[in-house]
Amino acid sequence: MEASSGRVGMATIDWNDFAKIELRVGRIIGAAPFHQARKPAYILHIDFGPEIGVRKSSAQITDLYLPESLLGQLVVAVLNFPPKQIGPIMSECLVTGFHQANGHVSLCVPQHEVPLGTRLM
């Protein structure tokens, strides 16, 4: 019996496609409820180190995280999407995460300390 590739209906990309995505690690230095959002969310301020600086993001992660528990947390974010207006804020990066079976979002985080701004490869 042949093993499944796990790619049913999944588009394939090549290395050049993947290399275009700027997935980098940053540290959350600010987190506050985003009261104007249509769905419960936080406004995050994430430090990506001296070369990139601090970027803002809106994140729908209120089911599993409190703002104070996010401070100091490392996260992985996409930095090269164009900025997106979300209500009154301009989101400057996309924080990555995984949906649990119940729909709650669990952040994608490095297991160990890495320098801010490090690119995922």
Stockholm file with secondary structure:
# STOCKHOLM 1.0

chainA/1-121         MEASSGRVGMATIDWNDFAKIELRVGRIIGAAPFHQARKPAYILHIDFGPEIGVRKSSAQITDLYLPESLLGQLVVAVLNFPPKQIGPIMSECLVTGFHQANGHVSLCVPQHEVPLGTRLM
#=GR chainA/1-121 SS CCCCCSCTTCCCCCHHHHHTCCEEEEEEEEEEECTTCSSCCEEEEEECCTTTCEEEEEECCTTTCCHHHHTTCEEEEECCSCCEEETTEEECSEECEEECTTSCEEECCCSSCCCTTCBCC
#=GC SS_cons         CCCCCSCTTCCCCCHHHHHTCCEEEEEEEEEEECTTCSSCCEEEEEECCTTTCEEEEEECCTTTCCHHHHTTCEEEEECCSCCEEETTEEECSEECEEECTTSCEEECCCSSCCCTTCBCC
//
